[in-house]
Amino acid sequence: MQLPSYPHDVRYNGSAMEPMWDAIEESGIPLSFHIGSSGRQRGAGALGTAVTVALQPYRELWCLLAFSGILDRHPGPTWG
């Protein structure tokens, strides 16, 4: 299963998302996040810039999942 890194108006660490994390854990389906969704760069240097920008935000998302306790409360999914 793949989720977007930063869906509009969605807080992965919010209590309203807990049923989703429960369902993902119970399903046993491996989970990953889509990291390359911006694409705002154009022209010379755009590809390198887009790759750098796309990979960096994942660190913030991973920290949110770890420090909010989601990973501890839901150890079942294969996180990737």
C-alpha positions as CSV (number, residue, x, y, z in Angstrom):
1,M,0.0,0.0,0.0
2,Q,1.3,3.5,-0.8
3,L,0.2,6.7,0.9
4,P,1.1,10.2,0.0
5,S,3.7,11.9,2.2
6,Y,1.7,15.1,2.8
7,P,-2.0,14.8,1.8
8,H,-3.9,18.1,2.0
9,D,-5.6,18.6,5.4
10,V,-4.6,15.2,6.8
11,R,-2.7,14.7,10.0
12,Y,-1.3,11.2,10.2
13,N,-0.6,11.7,13.9
14,G,-4.2,12.8,14.6
15,S,-6.5,10.6,16.7
16,A,-8.9,10.4,13.8
17,M,-6.3,8.5,11.8
18,E,-5.9,5.7,14.4
19,P,-8.5,3.5,12.8
20,M,-6.5,3.7,9.5
21,W,-3.3,2.6,11.3
22,D,-5.2,-0.2,13.0
23,A,-6.6,-1.4,9.6
24,I,-3.1,-1.2,8.0
25,E,-1.6,-3.2,10.8
26,E,-4.3,-5.8,10.7
27,S,-4.0,-6.2,7.0
28,G,-0.3,-7.1,7.1
29,I,0.1,-5.2,3.8
30,P,3.5,-3.5,3.4
31,L,3.3,0.3,3.7
32,S,5.3,2.9,1.8
33,F,5.0,6.6,1.2
34,H,5.1,8.5,-2.1
35,I,7.8,11.1,-1.8
36,G,8.1,12.7,-5.2
37,S,4.9,14.7,-5.7
38,S,6.0,18.4,-6.0
39,G,7.4,18.9,-9.5
40,R,7.4,22.7,-9.2
41,Q,10.9,23.1,-10.7
42,R,11.4,23.9,-14.3
43,G,14.5,24.5,-16.6
44,A,18.2,24.1,-15.9
45,G,18.9,22.2,-12.7
46,A,15.3,21.2,-12.3
47,L,15.8,17.4,-12.2
48,G,18.5,17.5,-9.5
49,T,16.6,20.0,-7.5
50,A,13.4,18.0,-7.7
51,V,15.1,14.8,-6.6
52,T,16.7,16.5,-3.6
53,V,13.5,18.2,-2.6
54,A,11.5,15.0,-3.0
55,L,13.8,12.9,-0.8
56,Q,14.3,15.4,2.0
57,P,10.7,15.7,3.3
58,Y,10.6,12.0,4.0
59,R,12.8,12.6,7.1
60,E,10.2,14.9,8.5
61,L,7.4,12.3,7.9
62,W,9.4,9.5,9.4
63,C,10.1,11.6,12.5
64,L,6.4,12.4,12.9
65,L,5.5,8.7,12.7
66,A,8.3,7.7,15.2
67,F,7.9,10.6,17.7
68,S,4.1,10.5,17.8
69,G,4.2,6.8,18.8
70,I,2.5,5.5,15.6
71,L,5.3,3.1,14.9
72,D,5.3,1.8,18.5
73,R,1.5,1.4,18.6
74,H,1.4,-0.3,15.2
75,P,4.4,-2.5,14.8
76,G,2.6,-4.9,12.4
77,P,3.0,-3.1,9.0
78,T,6.2,-3.5,7.1
79,W,7.2,0.1,7.0
80,G,9.2,1.2,4.0
